[in-house]
Each structure stands twice: as structure tokens, then as C-alpha cells.
Amino acid sequence: MTSPAATQTKAHACPIETATRRLTSVGVCVMGSADLNGCVGANKDAWARFSSHWEELAPDRYAAELGTRRLRRYGHFSFTPVDGLARPLPHDAFVQPENSNPLYIETDRDFEPLTDAFAIDPLLQKMLKLLGRLATALDDAGEWSAKVTPFRVLASAHGKGHPTPEGMHRDGVTLVTSLLVDRHNAVGGESSVCDLDGNRLVTTTLSEPGTLLLGDDRRTLHGVSPIQPVDEAEPARRDVLVVTFAPR
């Protein structure tokens, strides 16, 4: 029989502790928006400012070659657990290592950098600090490479939008995360995470802005199903922030 004290402890479990436990045991965790807001101290004004950066993304020509309408930018930071600070690195090509994304293994892709306002947004800095703490629970690296990629995937009556045209894949990092920032007029976009043997661990649709999906990329694969419009008279849109951490 569970005691009232144990029930109260469980009900008030720290979201970071819960996420750490799920990541280290199962390899994947979904953090709800209320828990995330509590962890990073975000309010409606902070989210409104943060989501406005998605209006300044640039076309992804590599996705366009595959028939996918996708906008993005890219930023690279170093993160040190000792002081919990993320520091911007010089803009560079986006490269994924072997045994990761099958479409772009060890291929340099050049994307527009984050805008200055995006790179210094307080909510981004708080997100990087939170994710750095979770990455450190998976590995005791003294310094991390944090890659920050905001995405907007579009769809219309004439074509679906493919968040992951490569299908189920790894990113070749330690921690991989996907934060839903907004979605409009969209159906689909189901996120799936499985282990390396193909056993399904999580299937969920990130529908509430602020919901965060986290995975131990060393032992999982992830992918997202296509989106399409609910109302075919206007486009469908799915805005996410993907952040990865790997030892530097």
C-alpha cells in the first residue's frame, strides 16, 4: 500500500529528476509544457517573443531537393557544465557523423545562421542550460557541442510536409531534443522513438506548444510522420526547435 507521503512525493517529483530518470533508464522522455515552463521560468510574453523568431527562418534548399518545403536556421554553441553557460561558436557548416542521418552522412550543409536576436534570446539560453544539465546526466563530458536548429515545415493541399524525410534515424549525438513551438492547421506530425532493434518506445503527437521530446541518441532512433492541412484552403505549419548535445 502506498503511503500518503509517498504519493505526495511522487506527485511533486521534480520534472528534471523525472526526465533524467526516464532518459537513463528507458532512453526517451516527454516533458509537458507546464513542467518545462516551470523549469525555465517562461511566461506567455517570453513564448510570444521566442516564437516570433520562426518568422525569420530561411529556405532549406537541401530539403527542397527532396520535395519538402522546410525553413530553418542553425547555431552552434559550446556548453560547460561547471558554470552552466552556453557560448556561441563561429558559424560553421552543419555536419552529421557516420551511423546517423542516412541522407547526409558526413556531408557539409550550409544554413543561414541564427539571427542575433535569436542567439541571445533569454529563453534559448535557459533551454540550453536545462538541456545541458540533462546531457550531463547521460555523460560526464567537461564541454559540450550544442547545435541549435529551428525548423518550420509547411504543407498544402498539393503536398504533405515531411519533418524527417530521412525516416527513422539517429543524429550521431548524445542527447537529441525536439521542442514544439507552434503548429497551425496541421494534422499528422506524429513523433516516434524506438530502440536500435526497432522496438517502439514512444509514439506521441506534440500538439501543445512547449512540449519537449528528449532522447538518448546513442541508443534510440527517431522520426516524425508527415503533416497535411486540416483546411486545404490554407497551408499547414509545424514549428519546432531541435537541439542536440555531443561531447566536444
N, C-alpha and C positions, 0 to 999 in steps of 0.2 A: 504494500500500500504506500502511495506517495504522500509524504508529509506536506502540510501547507507551506512550510518554509521552503521545501524543495521545489514546490510548484511555483512559488513566488520568485525564486532564484531563476528558474527556467524562463518564466515569463519576462523577466527583466535582464535576460542574458545580453551581454554587450554584443552588438552586431559585428564588431571587428573580431571578437573572440569566436563567435559563431562562424563567421566566414573563414577564419583561419583553420578552425577545426574541420570544416567541410572540405576546404582545399587540400589539407594534408591527409585526410582520410579517404575521401571519395575522388577528389581531383577537380571538382566543379562546385560552384555555389551561385545562387541568385540572391542578390540583396535588393530588397524592396525600396521604393523611393523614400518612404518615411524614415527608414533606417539610414539610408545614405544621407538624407538631409540632416539628420541628427549628427552624423559623423563629420560632415564638412561644414555644418552651420549655415546651410544655404536657405534663402527665402525666395519668394516669388520674384522680387526685383533682381536678385542675383541670377536666377534662371532666365529671366527675360533678357538681361544683358548678355549672358552666355550664349543663348540660342541665336541671338542676332548675328553671331559670327558665321553661322551657316549661310547667311545671305551673301557672303563674300568668298565662297569657295570657287575653285576654277575647274574647268572640264578635265576629266581623266581620259586622255587620248588612248591610253593602253586598254582601258575598259571599252572605249568606243570601237576599237578594232575587233572586239568580240560581240559587238552589237548591244552593249549595255550603256545606258545613259547614267553616268555617275559623275559627281563633282567631289573634289577633295582638296586638301592641302596637307602639308607634312611638316612636323617639327621634331627636332632631336634634342634631348636633354640628358644630362648626367644627374644621377641622384645618389647622394651619400647618406646612409642610414645614421651615421653619427650625429649629424646636425639636422637631418630630415629636410634638406633643401634640394630643390631641383634647379639646375643651372643650364641655360641654353647653350647648345654647342653650335659651331658653324654649320650653316646649311650644307647638306650633302645629298648624294643620291640615295634612294631607298633600295636596299638590297636585302633579300631573304636568303638564308643559307640552304645547304643541301638538306634533304629529307624534310622539306617543309612544303610551301606552296608549289604544286606541280606545274603551274603555268609560268612561273617566273623565277625558278631556282637560279641563284647567283647571277641574276640579270639586273643591271643598273636601270632604275626607273627614276626619271627626273620629274618631280612635282613642285608646284609653287609652294613657297614657304608659308608658314602661319603668318598672318598679319601681326604687326607689333602689338596691337590691342589684344589679340587672341593670346599671344605668347605670355603676356603679363597679366592676363585676367586672374583675379584672386581666386575664382572658383576652380580654374585649371590648376593653379598652384596647390590648392587644398586637395584636389583629386590626386595629384601626383604624390603628395605626401602620404595620403591614405593608401594608395596602391603600392608605394614603396615599402610601406610597413608590411603589407600583405606579401609582397615579393620576398622580403627578408625572412618571413616565416617559412618560405619554401627553400631558401638557400641563404647562406651567410656571406654573400659577396660583400666586399668592402665598398664597391662602387657599382652602380647600375647604369646601363644604357636604356633610356626610356624613349620610345618612339610614339609620337602622338599624331593620329590621323583622323581628322573629322571627315565624315562621308555624308553625302546626300545621294540617295538612289531614287531615280524617277521612273515612273511607268505611265503608260497611256493605254487607250483603247486599242492602239496599234502595236503594242509590245509590252511585255512584262519587264519589270525591273529586277535585276539579279544582284543581290548584295554580295554573293560569293559565287561568281561564275566558275571558279575552280572546283566547286563541290566541297565535300568534306576534306579538311586539310589541317595541317599544323602551320604555325608561323615560325618555328625554329627558335623559340624563346623559352623563358621560364614561366612567366605569367602573361596570359593574354586576357584582355578585358574588353567588353562592349557595353557602352552606356547609351541607353535610348534618350535622345534629346527631344525628338518630336516625330510624330507621324500624322499624315493627313490624307484622308480619302483613300486609305490603303487597306487591303485585305491580304493576308499571307504574311510573309516575313517571319516564319517560324524558325526559331533557333534550336539546333540540335547539337548535343555534345555526346560523344561516345568514347569508349576506351580504345586502345590500339588494336584490340581484337574485334572491334566493331560492335561491342555491346553498348546499347543505348543507356546513357546515364541521366540525361536531362533532355526534355523536349518542352519548349516554352515559347510563347509569343510575347516579346517585350512590347507591351501596349501602353504602359503608363510612363510618361517622361520621368527620368530619374531612376529607373530600374537598371541595375548593373549586373551583368553576367560575367563571372570570373572563372578562369580555368587554368589548371596546371598544364601548360602546353607540352611539357615533356612526356606526358602520359595520356593525352587526350587528343581527339580530333573534333573540329567544329565546322559548322556550316549553317547557312540561312536559306530558306526557301524563297522563291521569287515573290514579289509583290505585284498587285494589279489594282486598278481603281475600283472603288465601290460604285462611284458615279462616273461612268465612262465619258461624261461631258467635260471633265477636268482631270488634270494629272494626279497621280498618286505620288506621295513623297514619304521617304523614311530617312530621318537624320540620326546618325549615331556618331559616337566618339569611340574610336578603337585606340587603346593604349597598351603597349607591350613593354615588359621589363626583361632584360637579359643581363647577365654579368658583363661588366665592361673591363 
